[in-house]
Amino acid sequence: MTSERPDQPSQQPTGYGPWWSELNAVGGIVLILLGIGTAVFLFLGPWKPQEHLGVLHGAAKIVAIGLVVAGTALMARRRGGVDG
């Protein structure tokens, strides 16, 4: 017999998983603002946005990650699953 109980989740050490896995709602909002700020900077700069489509794609990915992180953190808080 093992001493682990099947109803308890396994504890992984910190540092495993994607870089955004330990962000909370505030971190998600910061990512959203960072991505939007980058996109606005590229659109309002003296260059054409078509020259920096790769950077715009990266900014869109940062906004998407921020939306997912903030949304899941707020939903978990609303359901009472996360303390803090």
N, CA, C and O atoms as a GROMACS GRO file, in nm:
protein
  336
    1MET      N    1   0.084  -0.119   0.000
    1MET     CA    2   0.000   0.000   0.000
    1MET      C    3   0.088   0.125   0.000
    1MET      O    4   0.194   0.129   0.063
    2THR      N    5   0.042   0.223  -0.070
    2THR     CA    6   0.115   0.348  -0.073
    2THR      C    7   0.051   0.445   0.024
    2THR      O    8  -0.065   0.430   0.062
    3SER      N    9   0.130   0.544   0.064
    3SER     CA   10   0.080   0.641   0.160
    3SER      C   11   0.005   0.756   0.093
    3SER      O   12  -0.057   0.838   0.160
    4GLU      N   13   0.011   0.762  -0.041
    4GLU     CA   14  -0.059   0.869  -0.111
    4GLU      C   15  -0.208   0.839  -0.119
    4GLU      O   16  -0.250   0.725  -0.137
    5ARG      N   17  -0.286   0.943  -0.104
    5ARG     CA   18  -0.430   0.930  -0.118
    5ARG      C   19  -0.468   0.974  -0.258
    5ARG      O   20  -0.418   1.077  -0.305
    6PRO      N   21  -0.554   0.901  -0.326
    6PRO     CA   22  -0.588   0.936  -0.464
    6PRO      C   23  -0.669   1.064  -0.476
    6PRO      O   24  -0.674   1.122  -0.585
    7ASP      N   25  -0.732   1.111  -0.369
    7ASP     CA   26  -0.814   1.231  -0.380
    7ASP      C   27  -0.732   1.359  -0.364
    7ASP      O   28  -0.786   1.468  -0.383
    8GLN      N   29  -0.604   1.349  -0.330
    8GLN     CA   30  -0.519   1.467  -0.318
    8GLN      C   31  -0.437   1.484  -0.445
    8GLN      O   32  -0.378   1.388  -0.494
    9PRO      N   33  -0.430   1.606  -0.499
    9PRO     CA   34  -0.350   1.627  -0.620
    9PRO      C   35  -0.202   1.614  -0.589
    9PRO      O   36  -0.158   1.644  -0.478
   10SER      N   37  -0.126   1.569  -0.687
   10SER     CA   38   0.018   1.557  -0.667
   10SER      C   39   0.079   1.696  -0.666
   10SER      O   40   0.036   1.784  -0.740
   11GLN      N   41   0.178   1.715  -0.584
   11GLN     CA   42   0.243   1.844  -0.571
   11GLN      C   43   0.366   1.847  -0.661
   11GLN      O   44   0.461   1.771  -0.641
   12GLN      N   45   0.364   1.936  -0.760
   12GLN     CA   46   0.481   1.953  -0.846
   12GLN      C   47   0.563   2.069  -0.791
   12GLN      O   48   0.506   2.166  -0.742
   13PRO      N   49   0.694   2.060  -0.799
   13PRO     CA   50   0.777   2.172  -0.755
   13PRO      C   51   0.754   2.294  -0.841
   13PRO      O   52   0.715   2.284  -0.958
   14THR      N   53   0.778   2.410  -0.784
   14THR     CA   54   0.763   2.534  -0.859
   14THR      C   55   0.864   2.537  -0.972
   14THR      O   56   0.978   2.492  -0.956
   15GLY      N   57   0.824   2.590  -1.085
   15GLY     CA   58   0.913   2.600  -1.199
   15GLY      C   59   0.876   2.506  -1.311
   15GLY      O   60   0.935   2.513  -1.419
   16TYR      N   61   0.782   2.418  -1.289
   16TYR     CA   62   0.737   2.327  -1.394
   16TYR      C   63   0.614   2.385  -1.459
   16TYR      O   64   0.524   2.434  -1.390
   17GLY      N   65   0.607   2.381  -1.589
   17GLY     CA   66   0.493   2.434  -1.661
   17GLY      C   67   0.531   2.562  -1.733
   17GLY      O   68   0.645   2.607  -1.726
   18PRO      N   69   0.435   2.622  -1.803
   18PRO     CA   70   0.463   2.744  -1.879
   18PRO      C   71   0.492   2.863  -1.786
   18PRO      O   72   0.461   2.860  -1.667
   19TRP      N   73   0.552   2.966  -1.843
   19TRP     CA   74   0.593   3.081  -1.763
   19TRP      C   75   0.475   3.156  -1.706
   19TRP      O   76   0.489   3.226  -1.606
   20TRP      N   77   0.358   3.145  -1.766
   20TRP     CA   78   0.243   3.220  -1.718
   20TRP      C   79   0.160   3.140  -1.617
   20TRP      O   80   0.057   3.190  -1.571
   21SER      N   81   0.201   3.021  -1.582
   21SER     CA   82   0.118   2.935  -1.498
   21SER      C   83   0.102   2.986  -1.355
   21SER      O   84   0.008   2.947  -1.286
   22GLU      N   85   0.192   3.070  -1.308
   22GLU     CA   86   0.182   3.118  -1.171
   22GLU      C   87   0.136   3.263  -1.162
   22GLU      O   88   0.146   3.324  -1.055
   23LEU      N   89   0.086   3.318  -1.270
   23LEU     CA   90   0.033   3.454  -1.267
   23LEU      C   91  -0.110   3.453  -1.214
   23LEU      O   92  -0.181   3.353  -1.227
   24ASN      N   93  -0.150   3.563  -1.154
   24ASN     CA   94  -0.288   3.575  -1.108
   24ASN      C   95  -0.362   3.674  -1.197
   24ASN      O   96  -0.314   3.707  -1.306
   25ALA      N   97  -0.475   3.722  -1.152
   25ALA     CA   98  -0.556   3.812  -1.234
   25ALA      C   99  -0.482   3.942  -1.266
   25ALA      O  100  -0.494   3.994  -1.377
   26VAL      N  101  -0.407   3.994  -1.171
   26VAL     CA  102  -0.332   4.118  -1.195
   26VAL      C  103  -0.225   4.095  -1.300
   26VAL      O  104  -0.204   4.180  -1.386
   27GLY      N  105  -0.157   3.982  -1.295
   27GLY     CA  106  -0.058   3.950  -1.397
   27GLY      C  107  -0.120   3.937  -1.534
   27GLY      O  108  -0.061   3.979  -1.633
   28GLY      N  109  -0.240   3.879  -1.541
   28GLY     CA  110  -0.311   3.868  -1.669
   28GLY      C  111  -0.346   4.005  -1.726
   28GLY      O  112  -0.335   4.028  -1.846
   29ILE      N  113  -0.389   4.094  -1.639
   29ILE     CA  114  -0.424   4.230  -1.684
   29ILE      C  115  -0.300   4.304  -1.731
   29ILE      O  116  -0.306   4.379  -1.828
   30VAL      N  117  -0.188   4.284  -1.662
   30VAL     CA  118  -0.062   4.346  -1.706
   30VAL      C  119  -0.022   4.294  -1.844
   30VAL      O  120   0.024   4.371  -1.928
   31LEU      N  121  -0.038   4.164  -1.868
   31LEU     CA  122  -0.007   4.109  -2.000
   31LEU      C  123  -0.097   4.167  -2.108
   31LEU      O  124  -0.051   4.199  -2.217
   32ILE      N  125  -0.225   4.183  -2.078
   32ILE     CA  126  -0.318   4.241  -2.174
   32ILE      C  127  -0.274   4.383  -2.210
   32ILE      O  128  -0.269   4.419  -2.327
   33LEU      N  129  -0.244   4.463  -2.108
   33LEU     CA  130  -0.203   4.602  -2.132
   33LEU      C  131  -0.070   4.609  -2.206
   33LEU      O  132  -0.051   4.696  -2.291
   34LEU      N  133   0.022   4.519  -2.175
   34LEU     CA  134   0.150   4.516  -2.245
   34LEU      C  135   0.132   4.483  -2.393
   34LEU      O  136   0.194   4.548  -2.478
   35GLY      N  137   0.050   4.386  -2.424
   35GLY     CA  138   0.025   4.350  -2.563
   35GLY      C  139  -0.045   4.460  -2.640
   35GLY      O  140  -0.010   4.489  -2.754
   36ILE      N  141  -0.146   4.522  -2.578
   36ILE     CA  142  -0.218   4.631  -2.644
   36ILE      C  143  -0.125   4.751  -2.663
   36ILE      O  144  -0.129   4.816  -2.768
   37GLY      N  145  -0.043   4.780  -2.563
   37GLY     CA  146   0.052   4.892  -2.575
   37GLY      C  147   0.152   4.870  -2.687
   37GLY      O  148   0.185   4.964  -2.760
   38THR      N  149   0.200   4.747  -2.701
   38THR     CA  150   0.293   4.716  -2.810
   38THR      C  151   0.227   4.733  -2.946
   38THR      O  152   0.288   4.788  -3.038
   39ALA      N  153   0.104   4.685  -2.959
   39ALA     CA  154   0.033   4.698  -3.086
   39ALA      C  155   0.007   4.845  -3.120
   39ALA      O  156   0.025   4.886  -3.235
   40VAL      N  157  -0.034   4.924  -3.023
   40VAL     CA  158  -0.061   5.066  -3.046
   40VAL      C  159   0.069   5.137  -3.085
   40VAL      O  160   0.070   5.221  -3.176
   41PHE      N  161   0.178   5.104  -3.017
   41PHE     CA  162   0.307   5.165  -3.049
   41PHE      C  163   0.346   5.136  -3.193
   41PHE      O  164   0.396   5.224  -3.263
   42LEU      N  165   0.325   5.013  -3.238
   42LEU     CA  166   0.361   4.978  -3.376
   42LEU      C  167   0.270   5.046  -3.478
   42LEU      O  168   0.315   5.084  -3.585
   43PHE      N  169   0.142   5.059  -3.444
   43PHE     CA  170   0.050   5.124  -3.538
   43PHE      C  171   0.072   5.274  -3.547
   43PHE      O  172   0.056   5.333  -3.653
   44LEU      N  173   0.109   5.338  -3.436
   44LEU     CA  174   0.124   5.483  -3.434
   44LEU      C  175   0.267   5.528  -3.463
   44LEU      O  176   0.292   5.649  -3.469
   45GLY      N  177   0.359   5.437  -3.480
   45GLY     CA  178   0.498   5.472  -3.509
   45GLY      C  179   0.514   5.526  -3.650
   45GLY      O  180   0.419   5.526  -3.728
   46PRO      N  181   0.635   5.570  -3.682
   46PRO     CA  182   0.660   5.629  -3.815
   46PRO      C  183   0.673   5.524  -3.926
   46PRO      O  184   0.687   5.561  -4.042
   47TRP      N  185   0.669   5.398  -3.893
   47TRP     CA  186   0.684   5.292  -3.992
   47TRP      C  187   0.549   5.231  -4.027
   47TRP      O  188   0.449   5.257  -3.960
   48LYS      N  189   0.547   5.150  -4.129
   48LYS     CA  190   0.423   5.084  -4.171
   48LYS      C  191   0.402   4.958  -4.087
   48LYS      O  192   0.497   4.884  -4.062
   49PRO      N  193   0.279   4.932  -4.042
   49PRO     CA  194   0.255   4.812  -3.962
   49PRO      C  195   0.286   4.682  -4.037
   49PRO      O  196   0.316   4.581  -3.974
   50GLN      N  197   0.279   4.684  -4.171
   50GLN     CA  198   0.307   4.563  -4.248
   50GLN      C  199   0.452   4.519  -4.232
   50GLN      O  200   0.484   4.402  -4.253
   51GLU      N  201   0.541   4.612  -4.195
   51GLU     CA  202   0.682   4.578  -4.178
   51GLU      C  203   0.706   4.498  -4.050
   51GLU      O  204   0.810   4.433  -4.037
   52HIS      N  205   0.613   4.501  -3.957
   52HIS     CA  206   0.632   4.438  -3.827
   52HIS      C  207   0.517   4.343  -3.794
   52HIS      O  208   0.469   4.341  -3.680
   53LEU      N  209   0.473   4.266  -3.890
   53LEU     CA  210   0.362   4.174  -3.866
   53LEU      C  211   0.399   4.064  -3.766
   53LEU      O  212   0.313   4.017  -3.692
   54GLY      N  213   0.524   4.023  -3.764
   54GLY     CA  214   0.567   3.922  -3.667
   54GLY      C  215   0.557   3.973  -3.524
   54GLY      O  216   0.517   3.900  -3.434
   55VAL      N  217   0.594   4.098  -3.504
   55VAL     CA  218   0.584   4.157  -3.370
   55VAL      C  219   0.438   4.176  -3.332
   55VAL      O  220   0.400   4.155  -3.216
   56LEU      N  221   0.354   4.215  -3.427
   56LEU     CA  222   0.212   4.227  -3.399
   56LEU      C  223   0.150   4.093  -3.364
   56LEU      O  224   0.062   4.085  -3.277
   57HIS      N  225   0.195   3.987  -3.430
   57HIS     CA  226   0.147   3.853  -3.397
   57HIS      C  227   0.188   3.815  -3.255
   57HIS      O  228   0.109   3.756  -3.182
   58GLY      N  229   0.310   3.849  -3.217
   58GLY     CA  230   0.356   3.823  -3.080
   58GLY      C  231   0.276   3.903  -2.978
   58GLY      O  232   0.243   3.851  -2.871
   59ALA      N  233   0.244   4.028  -3.010
   59ALA     CA  234   0.163   4.110  -2.919
   59ALA      C  235   0.023   4.051  -2.904
   59ALA      O  236  -0.034   4.053  -2.795
   60ALA      N  237  -0.032   3.999  -3.013
   60ALA     CA  238  -0.165   3.937  -3.006
   60ALA      C  239  -0.161   3.811  -2.920
   60ALA      O  240  -0.257   3.783  -2.847
   61LYS      N  241  -0.052   3.735  -2.928
   61LYS     CA  242  -0.040   3.615  -2.844
   61LYS      C  243  -0.030   3.653  -2.697
   61LYS      O  244  -0.086   3.584  -2.611
   62ILE      N  245   0.040   3.762  -2.665
   62ILE     CA  246   0.052   3.807  -2.526
   62ILE      C  247  -0.085   3.851  -2.474
   62ILE      O  248  -0.120   3.821  -2.359
   63VAL      N  249  -0.162   3.921  -2.555
   63VAL     CA  250  -0.297   3.961  -2.515
   63VAL      C  251  -0.383   3.837  -2.491
   63VAL      O  252  -0.457   3.831  -2.393
   64ALA      N  253  -0.374   3.738  -2.578
   64ALA     CA  254  -0.454   3.616  -2.563
   64ALA      C  255  -0.416   3.541  -2.436
   64ALA      O  256  -0.504   3.494  -2.364
   65ILE      N  257  -0.288   3.530  -2.406
   65ILE     CA  258  -0.246   3.464  -2.282
   65ILE      C  259  -0.295   3.542  -2.162
   65ILE      O  260  -0.340   3.483  -2.064
   66GLY      N  261  -0.287   3.675  -2.168
   66GLY     CA  262  -0.336   3.758  -2.058
   66GLY      C  263  -0.486   3.741  -2.036
   66GLY      O  264  -0.532   3.737  -1.922
   67LEU      N  265  -0.562   3.731  -2.145
   67LEU     CA  266  -0.706   3.710  -2.131
   67LEU      C  267  -0.737   3.576  -2.067
   67LEU      O  268  -0.827   3.566  -1.983
   68VAL      N  269  -0.664   3.473  -2.105
   68VAL     CA  270  -0.688   3.340  -2.047
   68VAL      C  271  -0.649   3.339  -1.900
   68VAL      O  272  -0.724   3.287  -1.816
   69VAL      N  273  -0.533   3.394  -1.867
   69VAL     CA  274  -0.487   3.395  -1.728
   69VAL      C  275  -0.582   3.474  -1.640
   69VAL      O  276  -0.623   3.427  -1.534
   70ALA      N  277  -0.617   3.595  -1.682
   70ALA     CA  278  -0.707   3.678  -1.602
   70ALA      C  279  -0.845   3.614  -1.590
   70ALA      O  280  -0.905   3.615  -1.483
   71GLY      N  281  -0.896   3.559  -1.699
   71GLY     CA  282  -1.028   3.497  -1.696
   71GLY      C  283  -1.034   3.376  -1.605
   71GLY      O  284  -1.129   3.362  -1.528
   72THR      N  285  -0.935   3.290  -1.613
   72THR     CA  286  -0.937   3.172  -1.528
   72THR      C  287  -0.915   3.207  -1.381
   72THR      O  288  -0.974   3.146  -1.292
   73ALA      N  289  -0.830   3.306  -1.355
   73ALA     CA  290  -0.808   3.348  -1.216
   73ALA      C  291  -0.935   3.409  -1.157
   73ALA      O  292  -0.969   3.382  -1.042
   74LEU      N  293  -1.003   3.492  -1.236
   74LEU     CA  294  -1.126   3.554  -1.185
   74LEU      C  295  -1.238   3.452  -1.169
   74LEU      O  296  -1.316   3.461  -1.075
   75MET      N  297  -1.247   3.356  -1.261
   75MET     CA  298  -1.350   3.252  -1.248
   75MET      C  299  -1.323   3.163  -1.126
   75MET      O  300  -1.416   3.125  -1.054
   76ALA      N  301  -1.197   3.130  -1.103
   76ALA     CA  302  -1.163   3.048  -0.986
   76ALA      C  303  -1.194   3.124  -0.857
   76ALA      O  304  -1.242   3.066  -0.760
   77ARG      N  305  -1.166   3.253  -0.856
   77ARG     CA  306  -1.197   3.333  -0.737
   77ARG      C  307  -1.347   3.343  -0.716
   77ARG      O  308  -1.395   3.339  -0.602
   78ARG      N  309  -1.422   3.356  -0.825
   78ARG     CA  310  -1.567   3.367  -0.813
   78ARG      C  311  -1.629   3.237  -0.761
   78ARG      O  312  -1.724   3.240  -0.683
   79ARG      N  313  -1.574   3.125  -0.803
   79ARG     CA  314  -1.624   2.996  -0.756
   79ARG      C  315  -1.573   2.961  -0.617
   79ARG      O  316  -1.623   2.868  -0.554
   80GLY      N  317  -1.474   3.035  -0.569
   80GLY     CA  318  -1.420   3.010  -0.436
   80GLY      C  319  -1.312   2.905  -0.435
   80GLY      O  320  -1.282   2.848  -0.330
   81GLY      N  321  -1.251   2.877  -0.549
   81GLY     CA  322  -1.150   2.774  -0.557
   81GLY      C  323  -1.012   2.820  -0.520
   81GLY      O  324  -0.926   2.738  -0.487
   82VAL      N  325  -0.986   2.952  -0.522
   82VAL     CA  326  -0.853   3.003  -0.494
   82VAL      C  327  -0.864   3.100  -0.379
   82VAL      O  328  -0.948   3.189  -0.380
   83ASP      N  329  -0.778   3.083  -0.279
   83ASP     CA  330  -0.774   3.177  -0.167
   83ASP      C  331  -0.682   3.291  -0.203
   83ASP      O  332  -0.574   3.269  -0.258
   84GLY      N  333  -0.722   3.412  -0.173
   84GLY     CA  334  -0.633   3.526  -0.196
   84GLY      C  335  -0.699   3.630  -0.270
   84GLY      O  336  -0.638   3.733  -0.298
   0.00000   0.00000   0.00000
